[in-house]
Amino acid sequence: MDISMNFEEIRQTYNCEEACIDILYAEKWPHGYHCPRCGHHLAYTIRTRRLPLFECRSCHHQASLISSTVMEGSRTPLHKWFQAIYLVANPSIDINATLLAELVQVTYKTAWLILHKLRNVISQADSIEILNGNVKVNAALYGKPYNPYRLSHPQEHPLLSGASLDAQGKITYVKIKQVPKVHISQTNILRSGIDGFLKNNVDPLTEDVTIVKLRYPKFSFSPLFNLCKEANLRINANFHGIGGKHLQAYLDEYCFIINYSNKKQSTLDQLLHLCATRPSITYKALIHRDSSAPHHTGHLYAA
Ligand SMILES: [Zn+2]
């Protein structure tokens, strides 16, 4: 897929399953078929279903093209997933479930679930990245409206942001993380909150770490302050303000776009790769995280 195409070109190019099967196969098995059970590299292809099934010639294990991918268990056609992946990965498009449902022609519930599944693979990938080298850490805030001088309203969520810098002082990787409430005292992030952020996100061998606990522009590392401010504005504009339960997923999505827009590998190549190589979060796990999911009635949504 090509990020320089506009959505209409994407929709015309990726308009059926055949247009997507080979791309997904190449992302999932870049060195050819690899049996998930025994590692054998030859398989029979069974083409009686919507998507091909591969049966290992050695152990006869059957693997679907979408098993162990973000699309596993989904009844939504592959080309709609591809269109959704393009829309999420495109830095110039802010996508939400209402817009995705309209553009890709799925129900709102399906669009909501697709977006959360895509955000989840982004979060999975970010969780194994660590900041290193010259690292800046700033306290920040998510709120509606954005006001770094406040931190007492229930709609305001304390954050810690961190960035790795290159030798020229340019940000090479950024993370913005919610700070659990147990690490907050009135308007302050406690030392335990900073320690937790460093433990989860910063290389322990890094010696060059600058931490600013005050959220105001005058004290903060300004490129990081500006990114956090922009994250606030974009999340509020796109989602009209959100609660705390899914905030981390939106922040990870925002950082993903920043991080891969800076790299050789485009956001679209990277997201497609993550979708083909990482398992899907289950609906149950997603709901466990969020009791405010749309029209939650206890039955499974189908993506
Ligand atoms: Zn096998």
Residues whose N, C-alpha, C, O or C-beta is under 5 A from the ligand:
A	BS01	ZN	C35 R37 C38 G39 H40 C56 S58 C59 H60 H61
